[in-house]
Every structure is written in structure tokens, then in C-alpha cells.
Amino acid sequence: MVPDKVKTTPHWTPGRSSETLADLGENRLVAALTRRLALGEDVRAGAGDDCAVIGRPKDARWQLLKTDVVIEGIHFLPEEDFKRVGWKALARAVSDVAAMGGEPAHALITLAARPETAVAQIEALYAGLRKAARKFGVSIVGGETSRSPSPLFLNVALTGWVERARCVFRSGGRPGDALYVTGRLGGSIRGKHLDFMPRLAEARWLTAQFKIRAMMDLSDGIGADLPRLANASRCGFELLQERLPCADGCTVAQAVSDGEDYELLFAIAAREAAALESAWRTQFARLPLTRIGSLTKPGAKTRQAKSSGGHDHFS
């Protein structure tokens, strides 16, 4: 089931100068800004998926492109351990590559900070970046530094690759597909948002062993991200709140709406569900895999958790 603001709100009309980003909301803004972008013949996926996908239809491998930013006061607090912030900055982009079924490759880093920022903090940021780069096989090959008048921000532009046969888009789901999430949801502000582990190995295993029809990572909360996957697949969805794998001490509402879980959400044919669950228990015994519902026909009557629709940067 797609939220009203995604499904029924009229398209933004350029030139309405009185409208603000808060009025528009993140989903409509992105749709408006990207609707008229020109795409070359080698673009398999542009804006609207976890990564851009570049390559010719019959290429054995396709290139993945992703950019992500962390901003002081939005994604981390000034008093945080900056090594953890550096880890988060690169791991966020790696999580998106994982959601396409791919492997990360090369990164460019853009840093903007106030002149009075302590050098030790910037060194800690790069220690975190280096730690994540070593863990996930990423080469940091350059970037840019600049002055910021207020908040520090760190932007990562990441390349990657994926075999054509194993590339997973958000748009491949079908009515009746089973929906799964890895790990546990909610409560990321207690520290997980800085220390999470992108599900890179799990995604590579999934795409090698099964036909995953649609997949994405959960960055804005399942309340926002599940409707995006269903909408991209032209489906509705049924979300069974009693099955949501809540993190310790979290409510269902928090599991749906907190965001920054960086777990995988994916759809698979229901007939493969039993085989998937059995194989997963053997391969990843310490990481939960939970069936949380299904994709449905568009407009079908569905059940979903009663909560807000997840995180929106402009709300």
C-alpha cells in the first residue's frame, strides 16, 4: 500500500514560488527534479534506485554509481567519535551497492568544514573511512576539500560493479512475492547508525543462490522504504506488524519509522520461501531473516503497521 503523499498527491509544478520543500516532501521533490533528466542508451537505471546502473544490455558486468552525504547535526552530532562518522559515511554507500547485488570498488571523498575545526577530528574521520575501505575492498582515489560556513559534511561518491545476471532493481517485484528483512529494526539512534555493518556478504550470497526479484536497503525506515519498493514494482503491499523483528527495547512504531537500519528489504517468489529460510539458517545462523508480508496487486486491501511513514528529510 503506497502512502497518500506518494500515490495521490499531484505532481509539483515548476514556478510555484510560494511552495517550500516542507510542503513538497522528499519523494515528490526527487520525482520532480529527476523526471526530465536525459539518459543515454547505456543507462540501465538512473535516479530512483539504490544505485545508478550503467552498461550495455548484453554486457557481462554493469557499473554501479552512488553518492551519499553525512551532515553534522543531521546524520551525526558534533560530539560524536569522528572515526565512527567516517565509517558511517562510506558504509552508507556500500549498503546501497549491496542492495543492487554488487561489489564496491572506488570512492571519491568531498569534505567541507569550518576553518576552526580541529585537525584531529578530520584525521579521525579519515581513520574511519580507511577502516571501512579496508573492510569492503574500496580504494579511496581522490576527492575535494572546501570551507563550510557552518556544519561539517562528508560526501562519498562510490563506484561498484555487478554481474548483469545478478543485478537486482527495486522494480522487479510481483504480486504474491514474499517480503523479507534482515536483522532487527528500530533504535538506531542508540549507536547502530554509526556502527552498522552493510549486508554486502548477505546480498552477494542471496543473488548467487536465489532469484531475488526486488531489493533495497532500509535507510529511511521501512515505513518509507517499503512503499518505495512496492511503488517501483507497481504493486501494493501487506505489512504484518506482528512479524516485524524489533530491536531490543523498541516498539513496532519505532521499527517502522526510526530509519538508519541499513538492513536489506527484498522480495522473492513465495514458492522459494521455505528453501530460502532453510539455507539462510545454515549460512547466517546469527543474523535473523524475517518474512514480514507480501507484495499485492495495486490497490488491493492490505494490512500495515499503524505508524508514521518513516523519515522524510524535509518534513
C-alpha positions in Angstrom: 0.0 0.0 0.0 1.5 3.3 -1.1 1.1 6.3 1.2 -1.3 9.0 0.0 1.6 11.5 -0.4 3.3 9.2 -2.8 0.3 7.8 -4.6 -2.3 10.6 -4.9 -0.6 14.0 -4.4 -0.5 16.0 -7.6 2.9 16.4 -9.3 4.8 19.5 -8.4 4.5 22.3 -11.0 7.7 24.4 -11.5 7.2 28.1 -10.9 5.0 27.8 -7.8 7.3 30.1 -5.8 5.3 30.0 -2.6 5.7 26.3 -2.1 8.5 25.1 0.2 10.5 21.9 0.4 8.4 21.1 3.5 5.2 21.4 1.5 6.6 19.2 -1.2 8.2 16.4 0.7 11.3 14.4 -0.3 9.6 11.9 -2.6 7.8 14.5 -4.7 10.9 16.7 -4.8 13.1 13.9 -6.1 10.5 12.8 -8.6 10.1 16.4 -9.9 13.9 17.1 -10.2 14.7 13.8 -12.0 11.6 13.5 -14.3 13.2 15.3 -17.2 16.8 14.2 -17.0 18.2 13.0 -20.2 19.6 9.4 -20.1 22.0 7.8 -22.5 21.4 4.4 -24.1 23.9 2.8 -21.6 21.8 3.7 -18.6 20.1 0.7 -17.2 18.8 2.5 -14.1 19.0 6.2 -13.2 17.6 8.1 -10.3 15.1 6.2 -8.2 17.0 3.0 -7.3 19.7 2.4 -4.7 22.4 3.0 -7.3 22.6 4.1 -10.9 23.4 1.2 -13.2 25.5 1.8 -16.4 26.2 -0.7 -19.1 25.0 -2.2 -22.4 22.2 -4.7 -22.3 24.4 -7.7 -23.1 27.5 -6.7 -21.0 28.6 -9.4 -18.6 29.0 -6.8 -15.8 27.5 -3.4 -15.2 28.9 -0.4 -13.4 27.2 0.9 -10.3 27.4 4.6 -9.2 26.3 6.0 -5.8 26.8 9.2 -3.9 25.9 9.8 -0.2 26.4 12.5 2.3 26.6 12.8 6.1 25.9 16.2 7.6 26.7 17.5 11.1 23.5 17.9 13.1 21.5 15.7 10.7 23.4 12.4 10.5 25.7 12.8 13.5 26.2 15.1 16.5 29.3 17.3 16.9 30.4 15.4 20.0 30.4 12.0 18.2 33.5 10.0 17.7 34.6 11.2 14.3 36.1 7.8 13.5 32.7 6.3 13.7 31.3 9.1 11.5 33.9 8.3 8.8 32.9 4.6 8.9 29.3 5.6 8.6 29.9 7.8 5.6 31.4 5.1 3.5 29.3 2.2 4.8 26.1 4.0 3.8 27.2 4.0 0.2 28.4 0.4 0.4 25.0 -0.6 1.7 23.4 0.8 -1.4 25.8 -1.2 -3.6 24.9 -4.3 -1.6 21.2 -3.6 -2.3 21.9 -3.9 -6.1 23.6 -7.2 -5.5 27.0 -5.7 -6.3 30.6 -5.1 -5.0 32.0 -1.7 -4.2 35.2 -0.5 -6.0 36.5 3.1 -5.9 35.5 6.2 -3.8 35.9 9.9 -4.0 35.6 11.9 -0.8 34.4 15.6 -0.6 34.9 17.3 2.8 33.7 20.7 3.8 34.4 22.1 7.3 34.7 25.3 9.3 38.3 26.7 9.4 38.4 26.3 13.2 37.7 22.6 13.0 40.4 20.6 14.9 42.7 18.8 12.6 42.5 15.8 14.9 38.8 15.5 14.1 39.4 15.3 10.4 42.2 12.8 10.9 39.7 10.7 12.9 37.1 11.0 10.0 39.7 9.6 7.6 40.7 6.8 10.0 37.1 5.7 9.9 37.0 6.0 6.1 40.2 3.9 5.9 38.8 1.2 8.2 35.6 0.9 6.1 37.6 0.9 2.9 39.8 -1.9 4.1 36.8 -3.9 5.3 34.9 -3.7 2.0 37.7 -3.6 -0.6 37.3 0.0 -1.6 40.1 2.2 -3.0 39.8 5.9 -2.0 41.2 7.5 -5.0 40.7 11.3 -4.5 38.1 13.9 -3.8 37.8 17.6 -2.7 38.1 19.8 0.4 36.3 23.1 0.9 35.3 25.6 3.6 31.8 25.3 5.2 30.2 28.3 6.8 28.6 26.1 9.5 28.0 22.3 9.5 30.7 19.9 8.6 29.7 17.5 5.8 31.3 14.5 4.2 30.2 13.2 0.8 31.1 9.9 -0.7 30.9 9.1 -4.4 31.3 5.4 -4.8 31.6 3.1 -7.9 31.0 -0.6 -8.0 30.1 -3.4 -10.3 27.6 -6.2 -10.5 27.1 -9.2 -12.9 24.2 -8.5 -15.2 22.5 -11.7 -14.2 22.7 -10.8 -10.5 21.7 -7.1 -10.6 18.6 -6.5 -8.5 16.4 -3.5 -9.0 13.5 -2.2 -6.9 11.2 -2.6 -9.8 11.2 -6.4 -10.2 8.7 -7.4 -7.6 5.4 -9.2 -8.5 2.1 -9.6 -6.7 2.3 -12.6 -4.3 6.0 -12.3 -3.7 7.2 -12.8 -0.1 8.8 -9.8 1.6 11.8 -10.3 3.9 14.1 -8.2 6.0 17.5 -9.0 7.5 18.4 -8.2 11.1 16.3 -6.2 13.6 14.7 -2.8 13.1 14.4 0.4 15.2 16.5 2.1 17.8 19.4 3.0 15.5 20.0 6.3 17.3 21.4 4.4 20.3 24.5 3.7 18.2 23.8 1.4 15.4 23.6 4.3 12.9 27.3 4.8 13.4 28.4 1.2 13.7 26.2 -0.8 11.4 27.6 -3.5 9.1 26.4 -3.2 5.4 24.8 -6.5 4.3 27.3 -6.9 1.5 28.1 -10.6 2.0 24.5 -11.5 2.6 23.4 -9.7 -0.6 26.1 -11.4 -2.7 25.0 -14.8 -1.3 21.3 -14.1 -1.9 21.8 -13.2 -5.5 24.1 -16.2 -6.1 21.7 -18.7 -4.6 18.2 -17.3 -5.4 16.3 -15.2 -7.8 15.7 -12.0 -5.8 13.1 -10.0 -7.6 13.4 -6.7 -5.9 15.7 -5.3 -3.2 16.8 -2.2 -1.4 18.5 -1.1 1.8 16.5 0.4 4.7 17.9 3.9 5.3 14.7 5.9 5.9 12.7 3.2 7.8 10.5 0.5 6.4 7.5 2.9 6.7 9.1 5.0 3.9 11.2 2.4 2.1 8.7 -0.4 1.6 6.2 1.8 -0.2 9.1 2.9 -2.5 9.9 -0.7 -3.4 6.3 -1.5 -3.9 5.6 1.6 -6.0 8.7 0.9 -8.2 7.4 -2.6 -8.7 3.9 -1.3 -9.5 2.5 -3.3 -6.6 0.7 -2.8 -3.3 1.9 -4.5 -0.2 0.8 -6.2 3.0 3.0 -5.5 6.0 2.3 -7.8 9.0 3.2 -5.7 12.1 3.2 -8.7 14.4 6.1 -10.2 12.5 8.4 -7.2 12.4 11.8 -8.0 14.0 12.1 -5.2 16.5 15.4 -4.3 18.1 15.6 -4.8 21.9 13.5 -2.2 23.7 11.9 -0.9 20.5 8.2 -0.6 19.7 6.6 -1.6 16.4 6.2 2.2 15.6 10.0 2.7 16.1 10.8 -0.4 14.0 8.8 1.1 11.2 9.8 4.7 11.4 13.2 5.3 13.1 15.3 4.7 10.0 19.0 4.2 9.5 18.7 0.4 10.0 20.7 -0.4 6.8 19.2 -3.8 6.6 18.1 -5.5 3.4 14.5 -5.5 2.3 13.7 -7.9 -0.6 11.0 -9.7 -2.5 11.3 -13.3 -3.6 8.7 -15.7 -5.2 6.7 -17.2 -2.4 7.4 -20.8 -3.7 11.1 -20.2 -2.8 10.4 -19.0 0.8 10.9 -22.4 2.6 14.2 -23.1 0.7 15.5 -19.6 1.4 14.8 -19.8 5.1 16.4 -23.2 5.5 19.5 -22.2 3.6 19.8 -18.8 5.4 19.8 -20.5 8.8 22.7 -22.6 7.7 24.7 -19.8 6.1 23.9 -16.9 8.5 22.9 -18.5 11.8 23.5 -15.3 13.9 21.6 -12.9 11.7 17.7 -13.1 11.7 15.8 -13.2 8.4 12.1 -12.4 8.9 9.2 -12.8 6.5 7.2 -9.6 7.1 4.5 -9.7 4.5 4.0 -9.8 0.7 3.5 -7.7 -2.4 0.0 -7.5 -3.6 -1.9 -6.3 -6.7 -2.1 -2.5 -6.9 -5.0 -1.1 -4.9 -5.6 -4.4 -3.0 -6.9 -4.0 0.5 -3.9 -4.5 2.8 -2.8 -4.5 6.4 0.1 -2.4 7.6 1.6 -1.1 10.8 -0.1 2.0 12.2 2.7 4.4 12.3 4.3 7.4 10.5 5.7 6.8 7.1 9.3 6.8 8.0 11.9 9.5 7.7 11.5 12.5 5.3 14.4 14.9 5.2 12.1 17.9 4.6 9.2 17.1 6.9 
